[in-house]
Amino acid sequence: MKAFARVIFQYYLLFVLVFLQNVSTSPHKIPRLSPYNKEELSSVSAEDAKDLKTYYYRQTVDHFNLAPQSYATFNQKYVVNSKHWAGPNSNSPIFAYFGAEAPLDVDFSAIGFLSQNAPRFKSLSLYIEHRFYGESIPFGTMEDAMKNETTRGYFSSAQAIADYAEIVLHVKNKFSAHNSPVIVVGGSYGGMLASWFRLKYPHIAVGALASSAPILYFDNITPPSAYYSLVAKDFKEVSHKCYETIRKSWSEIDRIASKNGGLSTLSRRFKTCSSLKSREELKNYLDGMYTSAAQYNAPPEYPVTVVCKGIDEAPRGSDVIGRIFAGVASRRGKRSCYNMTASRTQTSVGWRWQTCSELVIPIGIANDTMFEADPYDLAEYIKGCKQLYGLSPRPHWITTYYGGHDIKLVLKRFGSNIIFSNGLRDPYSTGGVLEDLSESILAVTTRNGSHCLDILVAKDSDPEWLVMQRKTEVKIIEGWLATYYADLKS
């Protein structure tokens, strides 16, 4: 698999980053699973910050075993906003946001669904950080935790949602909100966690909003090529000329790189901040820019249109490389240089472990897109993970533990109260639930939507279809709560 020869770039675009010394290959490339593009997000405002209160819960390291080390604890961060909460006697709901594969700190300024609906529901807003990220790392730093084979064994989705269960119950007790119904919310990987939480802990959460949660992108339920095929489709629909330029560019990069001094030529033409070490470094940068543009193709900017506008409107006489660089400049803005070197972060390190242990997302590239063909190869993926960690990933575990196969047949009988929301231009929607599974497990989709738009901060410039999507979700949740209160009263 050609991905094995690549040095995977920029953490906010691709989470596949090698972090052990003397290992130069990567087992798999997976476009980032995050509700939003963190590079384009500012920190939480001072006005909003004053309403947030941070707490730390002494969390159990291992919820499922009775070995001596299982009783160890660590501080897990959670944040509460009670500005609009009607108080414990009102039985007003708690909306709990599940943090995912990154520190929690900037989620408050990006995730608007909780804060903007709090006045309507008079709800308490709760944000919980995922274990092993941010300030919620057991036994010291991420570096220390990931070097210890025993410690990193506690880094799993099952442990994470058990953490969330403990903290939700703790918060209900702390705020004397014993009869307050809980709605859990998450986006992308966090959306998977929210849906799985509702299935595993229905006695704690009365419902879940799972935004852009590709729970069917496991165990060959979704074709491996689906993600990149939709990225290519998004570009082709915006501009067939742009699509063709990108398709031709990979061989042109190879042609130049193969010449004497070719990498220096490419470094100069793309104004890289440091000299390119390989052609793959440039290719991965471009690959990530295109996939990120498609995944986060949100109004009003619409990044795919921005990239293609740059490519199509390059100066007259520009060759293929010149047009591709014009697309980079259009998307990233005019800069003195462009950094194409990978950054090592908590997210890149943590997500590498998660996808090499249980979250085996089979993404490959077919030979009929604007990208170079790169078929998914499970054997090579396993080989790469063994090089990193000395263990084999578990490609069938997610569907064993949470389900996924025959999902409509199964969940219509024992699941309830889950919204699966997706924007159909989001390449991860190919692994999402796109049709109703029952009367209360509902799919809410938008034809022009991208990744997790519905749970992000609402803006005056939002198109009508996005406004209506959010209104539909709120109406569904109001129905869940009405049923809960009727049952509580009876």
N, C-alpha and C positions, 0 to 999 in steps of 0.2 A: 504493500500500500504506500503510495507516494507520500502520504502524510507523515510517514515514519522518517523521512529524510528532511523534514522541515523543522525549523526553529519557530515555534508558534509565538506570535507577537501580541502586543498590547492587551493587557488583562481585561479591559472593558469590552473588547470585541471577541476574544477567544479565551476560554479558560484552560486550554491545554498548554501547560507550561511545565517544563522539566525543572525540578528543583534539587535533585540529588547530584552530587559531584560525580564527574566522570561518566555521566549518562547523556548522550547527545541525541537520543531519539525520543519521540513522543508516541504513545500508543494510539492516539485518536485525537481528532480535532472536533470540538463541539462549540458552535456559536453560543455566545453567552446567554445564560438563563437569568435574567434580571428584569424587573418590571419596567425599568427605564434606563436610558443611557446616562450613566453617572458622570461622564465627562461634561455633559451639557446641563448639569444641575448645580444650582447655587446652594449654599448651606441654609439652614433654617433661619428665618428672620428673627430679630430680637423680639418683635411683637408676638410672634407665635411661641418663642422660647419661654416667655414668662408664664405661659399656661401649662408647660410641661414639667412634670416632676419625675426625677429619676430614682429608681430603687434597685436594690440588689437582693436576690433571693438565694439562700444557701441550697443549691441544687444538688441532688444525688448524681454521682457519676454514672452509676449503672442501675437502671430500674428493673432489670430482669434476672439478675443473678444474686446469689448469697455468698459469693466468695469474699474474703476479707477486704480486698481492694474496692469492692462494690460500694462500700459504705462511705468512701471518701466523698467530699463535697467540694463545690466551687461556687464562686459568685456569678450568678447569671443576671444580666441587666434586663430590666423592663421599665417602661416609661408610661405614665398615666396622665391623661388630660381630662380633668373633671369639670371644666369650665361650664359646660352645658348640662351636666348630669342633674337629674331631678332629685337625687338622693335615695338612700336605702329604702325608705318607706314607699317610694313610688313604684318599685319593681321595674324601673326603666332599664332598658337593655344595656349590655356591655358589648361593644364591638372590639374584637381582639384581632390585631394585625400580626401575622406570623412573619417575622424576619427570616431571610433566607441566607444565601451564600455571600454575605458581606456584612460589615458593621452596620448597626442600626441607625447611626447618627443622621444620615441625610434622608432617611425614609420619611421623616415627619414633613419635610418640605415638598416631597414628591407625591406621596400617597394622600390624596384629598378626600377619598371616599369616607373615611371616618370623621375627620374634622368638619367637613362641609355638610354632612348629614346629621351631625350631633345635635344641632338646634331642632331639627325636625323630630328626632326620636328621643330627645332629652337624654342622650346616651353617654355612658362613660367610655372613653377611648383608651385602649390598652395596646401597647406595642411591645413585642417580646423579641429579644435578640436570640438568634440561632446559636447553639453551642459551638464552640471552636471558632467563632468569629467575633470581631470587635473586642469588647471587654469581657466576653464570656468564654474564656479559654481555660480549661482545666489545667492545673499544674504549671503555671507560668506562661511562657510565650508560645506562639504558634510553632516557632522553630523547635522548641523543646518538646512540645506535644507531638509533633509529627515525626520526630526522630525516635520516639518511644513506641515500640510495637504494641505494648499493652494499652497505653493511653489512647492511641489513635483507633484502637479497636472499639472504643466507645463513641466514635464519630459516625453516626448513622441516622437515617431519617426516623427510624422507630424510636431511638433514644430521644431525638429532637421533639417529636410530637408528644412523647411522655413528659418531657420537660414542660411543654406548653400546657398539658393537662394539669400538672402540679401548680404551675403559676396562676392559671385561670382560677382554680379553686382557692388558692391562697389569696388572690385579689378579692374574690367574692367574700371571703371571710374577713379580710382586712377592712373592707369598706361596708361590711354588714349588708351586702347585696345578695342575700341568700336566695331570694326568689327572682333575681334578675336573669332573664334569658340571655344566652351568649350567642352571638353571631361571629363566626371566624371568617377572616378575609385574608387572601394571599394572592400574589401575582407570580406567574411563571413557576419556578420551583416552589416558591411559597404558596402558590395556588394549588400545586400538587399536595403539599402538606395540609392545606386547609380541607381539601376534599377527602383525603385519607383520614384526617382527624375526625371529620363528621362520621365516617364509616366505622372507625375504631372507638370513638368516644361519644356516641350519640346521647349519653346521659349527661354530658357536659355542655355540648354545643347543640342548639336547636336547629342550626342551619349553617351553611357555608357558601361563600362567594369565592369561586375559584376562577381567577382571571388568567386567560392565556396559559392554561395548565396542560402541557402535553403529556397527559397520563397514559396515552396510548402509543407513545414513541418508545416502546420497550418490547423486547422479545419478539421482534418481527411482526407485530400487529400492524405497524405502519411501514411501508417500504422505505428502506434506508435512504433512497434518493429523493424522497418527497421534499425535504427541507430546501435543498439547493434548486430543485426543479421549480419551486414556487418563487424563490428569489429571482431566478432567471425570467420567469413569467412576469413578475412585477416590473422588471427592467424593460422587457420587450413591449409591454403594454404602454409604457411611457414613451419609448423611442426605439424603433427597430434599428435605426442607424447606430444609436448608442450601444445597443445589445451586440451588434455585429462588430463594432470597434473593440469592445471588451473581449469578445470571443477570439478575435485575431491577435490580441495583445500578448497572450501567453507565449506563443511561438516566436513573436518578435523579441520579447524579453530574452528567451532562450538564444535566439540568433545573436543578439548583441553580447550577451554574457559569455558566449562561447569564444568570442574573439579575444585576442591579446589586449588586456586593459579594459575588457568589456564591463566589469563591475564598476570600475572607476567612471566609465562613461555613463552608466545607469545612475550612479551616485550623483554625478553632476547634473544630469538631466532631471532627476527627481528632487534635487536640492536636499539630499539627506543630511541630517545633522552630524552623522558619522558615516564613514565609508561602509558600504554594504559588504557583508562578509560572504554572502551567497545570493544567488538569484532567488532562492526560496524565501529569504527574508523580505524581499520586495513583493514577491507573489503573495505571501501571507498577509502583508500589510494591505494590499489591494483587495484580496479575498475578504478580509475582515471589514474593510470599508464598505464593500458592496453588501455583505450580509447584514451588517449593522444598519445600513441605510434602509434596506427592505424591512427588517424586523421592527425598527423604530420609525417607520415611515409615517410620522404623525403630522397632522395639520398644525399650523398653516404653512410650515416650511416645506414639508414633504421631501425628505432627503434624497430619495431616488430621483426625483425631478431635478433637484439641485445638482447631483452628480452628472446626470445626463445633459443638463443644460451646459455645464462646463465642457463636457466632451464634444457635444454637437456644435457648440459655438466657439470652439478653439480658433485661434488666429488662422487666417487663410493660409494654406500651404503647409499646415502642421501635419507631420507624419503620425502614425499610430501612437507612438510613445508620447509625442507632444500632446495629442488629444487626451490620452489617459492622464498625463500630468495635469492638464487643464481641469479634468474632473476632480483630481485630488485638491487642487487649489480652490476650486469652487466649493467643495464640501468642507475642507478644513480652514478655509480663509487664506488670504495671502500672508505668507510668513517668510522670514529670511531663510529658514530651513525646516524640514519635516522630520520628526523623530520616528524612525521605524524600528527602533530597538525594543524588544520585549521588556516589560517591567515585572518584577517579582513582588507579589502582594499576598496578603492573607487570602484573598479570594482565589488567586491562581494556585496557591499551594493547597488550600482546603478543597477546592473543587476538583483538583487533580486526584486527590484521594477519594473523594466521594464517587467520582465517575470510574475509578479503577477498583472500587469495592462493590457497590450495589447499583449505582445509577448508570447502568450501561446503556447509553443512548446510541443506537446504531445509525450514524449519519454518514452517508457516502455521496459520491457525485456520479451520476450517469453520464453517458457519452453524448447526450443530446441537449446540453445546456450551453451557456456562455462561458462556463468554467472548464478547466481541464478535467477529464474523467479521472475519478479516484474512487473506485468501488469499495464499499465497506467489506472488511475482511476480519471476521471475529478471531481467527487464529492469530493474525498479526497483532490485533488489539490485545489479546491475552498475553502474547509474547512481550509487548511493550510494558504492560502493567507488571509483569513478573520482573522485568529489568529494573523497574522503579521500586517495587516494594517486596519482591520475593514471594508474591502470592497471586493467585488467579482471581479475576473478577467473577462476580456471580450474575451472569446475564439473565437468569430466569428468576432471581429472587424477588424483584419488585412485583412481578405478576403473581408469584406464589403467595406473597404476604398481603398485597393489597388488591389483587385481581387486575383484570384488564381484558383478558380473552372472554368473548361472549358477554361483554359488559352489559348490553341491553337486556339480555335474557336473565342475567343474574341480578343486577341492581334494581330492576323493576319490582322485584319481590322483597328485597330486604333493605334497600337504601331509600333515603328520602331527604328532601330539603337541601338540595345542592344546586347552585347555579353554576354552569360552565359557560363562561363568556369568552368569545373569541372575535377578533377582527380577521377577516378572511384574506387579507393581504399579508398578514403575519406568517412567515414560513413555518413557525412552530404550530400554527393552527392545523397543519396537516396531521399532527398527533393529538389533536384535541377532540373533545366530545362535541359534535356539531349537530346533533339531533336530540330531541327530548327522549329520555330513557323511561320516564314514567310521568305521572301527573305532577310530581313534585321534584323530580330530577330533570332540570330544564336547561336547554341550550339557548343562549341569547347571542346571536351573531350579527355582525355588521359587514356588509360587502366591502366597504372601503377602509375598515378599521385595521390598526396595527397592534403591536404588542402592549397589552395591559392598559390601553387608553382609558377604559371605563373606570379604573380605580385611581387614576392620576388626578391631580388638581384640576377642577373644572375652570375653564376660562370663558370670557365673553365671546371670544373668537371661535369657540367650538362649533362645528357644523351641527345641523339639526339631527342628523342620524346618530351622532354621539350623545347629544342631549337626550334623545328618546331612549337610547340604550340604557343610560343610567336611570331614567325614570321607570323603565320596565323592571329593572333589578330592584329598585326601591319598592315598587308595588308588590313584587313577589315576596320580599322580606316582610313587608307590612302584613301580608297574609299569613306568613309563618307565625309572626308575633301575635296576631289576633287569635289564632288557634291556640297558641300557648297560654295566653291570658284566659281564654274561655275554659281551657282544661284546668288551669290553676284555680279559677273561681269555683268550678264545679267540684 
